[in-house]
Amino acid sequence: VQLQASGGGWVQAGGSLRLSCAASGGSVRRYAMGWFRQAPGKEREFAASLTYNGDTTYYSDSVKGRFTISRDNAKNRLYLQMNSLKPEDTAVYYCAATTSFYSGSYDYLSALRYYDLWGQGTQVTVSS
């Protein structure tokens, strides 16, 4: 399975972007999935994740209330709606899937080490 992230770009603070992640070469409907981000000079960090059916979602404290993660298993796609963007949201955003879990607690679905399928990343730049 290959993951392809898209939808990044440049936006002013307070604006919105919607990221999309398309899966090809197989179905991801049985996998929990997530979005991670990496700012320049920093480690990759968790942003949001959800279970295989989208019933349970998790967010980092830094994006909670502003970002919404969702999925469409019929289309084999994952989304991240980002509102009220801040300059500190500037990063490369990666979509990922874990073949180890279809569901789980925050501790598992926010942990980068459990994700074994990764997209190539899409750049999000927020100007002040």
Secondary structure, DSSP 8 states (H G I E B T S, - for coil): -EEEEE--EEEETT--EEEEEEEESS--TTSEEEEEEE-TTS--EEEEEE-TTSS-EEE-TTTTTTEEEEEETTTTEEEEEE-S--GGG-EEEEEEEESS-SS--HHHHT-GGG--EE---EEEEEE-
